[in-house]
Amino acid sequence: MPKVLAIIPARGGSKGLPRKNILALSGHPLLAYSIAAGKQASRVSRTVCSTDDLEIQQHAQAYGAEVPFLRPSSLAQDRSPDLPLFLHVLEWFEQHQGWKPEIIVHLRPTSPIRFPGQVDEAVELLLTHPEATSVRAVCPAPCTPYKMWRPGEQHNEPTVYMEPLLKLHGTTEPFNQPRQDLPMVWWQTGSLDVIRTSTILKGSMTGEKILPLVTDQNYAVDIDGELGFRIAEGVMQGLKCIRPGSPSPEPK
């Protein structure tokens, strides 16, 4: 069985909603839902939280994640991309424990709604397609990009007119067509990515051959502010999604 590492990125410096990753969602810190998703998956060998924050480290450990190091602050800035922090995690485990996972599962705390078996399904999907570089959870897009617009430009200068975002071969004005006649488009939910370690080591979080894990758009919640928390709590009511153990343990 291949070694699979679930990584939960949870920095402490959220600006839009301070301390977002440890704010309570239905009685548990937000990041606890991603930890629970990693730990319930039979295909996941280890679940680690990458954070730069001591309080987040304590909460993550209390819910069962490994946090054997703190992420350098240089990798925890507002505009820090995912790739360097994932490379940092892989490098740390190789240097300090001689451990090299073949598969990485990316579990973002801000997309907490996942269902039992979903992580295992995504890992299995990647494993059964040797040519694939990653799997990404998607759902039908709530708005089609064929009806979207961008500021117009002429001779590299902005104009007062706008232009369609996308063109569609064989259709002169796709923005005037019924949605049902336009191509199916998926939106990435952010809840789950599965990536080959070799893909990350080559400098990409996806690679070029990305498989879709199509999910229900009704559960595609991305928490950015207080409204997102209220929406998530409302959607989760009565839902048999993955939840942390209860009662919530106190950080040591």
N, C-alpha and C positions, 0 to 999 in steps of 0.2 A: 504494500500500500504506500503510495507516495506521501511524503511529508507535506502537510498543508498548514500554513501559518495564517491566522486571521489577524489583521492589523486594524486597530481602531485609533484614528488620529483625533486627538482632543487637546488642542492648545488652550492656554488659559486666558489669552488676550482678546476674546471676542469683543468687538466694538459695538456692533448693532444691538446686542443683548448681552451685557456683561455677565460672565460666569455661566454662559448658556449651557455648557456641556454638563454641569452638575446641578442645574435648576431642576426642580421636581416636576416630573411628568407622571400624573396619577400615582404619586407617592414614592417614586424612585428617581434618582438622578438620570438625566437624559441619556448619558453614555451607557447606563446599565442595560438598556434594551439591546444595544449592539453587542455588549459583552455576553448577554444571555443567548443571542443568536449564534455567536461563535462557539460558545460552550455546549450548546445543545446539538450541534452538528456532529454526526459520527465521523464524517470525513475530515474534520478539522483536528489537527494534532495539538496545536497550541494557540492560545488567544492572548495577544499582547496589546497593551494600550501605549501609544507613543504620545507623551505629553511633556511639556516644559514646566509643569506646575505641580508643586508638592501636594496641594489639597486635592487636585484631580487624581494624582497618583494614589493617594490614600483611598479615595472613593472607588477607584478602579480595582485596587487590590481587595477591598472589602467585598466587591461583587465577583471576585474570582479571576480577574485578569492578571496576567504577568505584567509587571512594570519594573524591570530590573535596571532601568537607566532613565535619566531625564533627557529629553531632546534638547539639543543646543538651541539657544534663543535665536540664533541666526536662521534656523529652520522653522521658526514659529512666529513669523511676522504676518501682517495682514495680507500681503501679496505672495507669501511663500507657496510655491507649487507643491504638488504631491510627490513628484518623482524624487527629489533629494531626500525627503524624510523617509521614504520607503527604502532607498538605497542605504540610508543611515541605519535603519533597523536590520537589514540584511547583513551589513558589514559588522554590526555589533555582535550579532549571534554567531557569525562565522569566527570572528576574532576572539570572543570571550568564551564560547561554548563549542566551537567547531561544528556547529549545526547549520545545515543548509536545506531549507525547504524547497521543494520543486514547484509548489503552487502557492499563490498569495490570494487571500480573500480580503477585500477592502470593504469594511463596514463603517459607513459614516454615521456618527451619532445623530446628525440632523435629519436622517430619514429612518425613524425608529420602527416603522410598521413592516414586519416580516412574518412569515408563517412557518410553522413547523415543517421541516423537510426541504425548505426553499434553498437554503445554503448548500445542502448536500446535492440537490438537483442541479444547481449551477456548477458545482465542482465536477459532478459526473458528466455533465454536458461537455465541459472542456476536455475531460479525460477521454471521452469517446470520439473526439474529433482531434486527432493528433496534429492536423495542419492548422488548427485555430490557435490564435495567440492570446485571446481573452474572451470572456463572457461578460455582458453588461445587461443589467436589468433595465427594461424599457416598458413603456405602455403606450397605447395610442395617444398621439399628441392632442391636447385639448384644443389647440388652434393650429390650423394648417399654415405652414410658412408660405404657401402659394397665394395666400391672401394678405401677406405682410408687405410692408413698404420700407424703403430707406431714403434718406435725403438724396436729392438729385445732385449730379455733378456734371460740369461741362468744362473741358480744358483744365481739369484738375482744380476747378473752383466750384464751391457750392452754389446751387441755384435755388429759386423759390419753389421749384417743382419737385415732386417725388417720383421715384422709380420703383417698380416691383422688385422685391427682394430676390425672387427666383423666376426663371423662365421655364417653360414646359414645352418640350419638343412636340410640335404638332398642334399646339393650342396657342392662339394669338394672345388671348387675354384670360389666363387661368384665374385671375382674381375676380372675374365676372362669372365663373362657372359654379354650379352647385358643388358643395363640398363632397358629395357622394361621387362625383365624377373625377375628382382629383386623386392622385396617388396616395396610398396609405403612408403615413409618416409616423415614426415612433419618437417619443421623448424619453431621454434617460432619466430614471427616477432618482438615482443617487443612493438607492437602498443597498445595492449589492453589485460588486465587480469581482470577478475571478480572473487572475492574470498569471501566466506562466512567469516564474522567476527569471527565466532566460530572456523574456520580453523586457522586463524591467531593467535587467543588466545591459540590455542593448540601448537603453535610453528612452523607453516609451512606457506609458501606463496602460496601453491597449494593444500595440502592434497594429498590423494592417488587416488581420483576419479576425473580426470581432463577431461573435455569435450573440444573437438576441435571446434573453430570457424574458419572454413576454408576460407581463403581470397586469393585474386589474388596475385601471387608472383611478378607480374610486379610493384606492389605498395609497396613492402616490403623494405622500405628505413630505414637504421639505420645510423644516423649521428654521426660520431666519429671525423672527421676532416674537413678541408676545402673542400676536394673532395666530401664529403657527402652532404655538403650544395649545391654544384653545381649540383650534381645528383638529389637531392630533388627538386630544383627549376626547373630543366629540366623536371622531371616526372610530376610535378604539373601543368605545362603549359596547359591550356585548360581543366584541370581535374575538375570535379564537386565534389571536396572533401571539407571537413569542413575547413573554413578559418575564421580568426578573423575578427571582425568588422573593417570597414575602414571609414575614415582614422585612422591611428594608434594614439591613444591618448597619450599625454605626461604624464609621471609619475609625480605625485605631489611631 
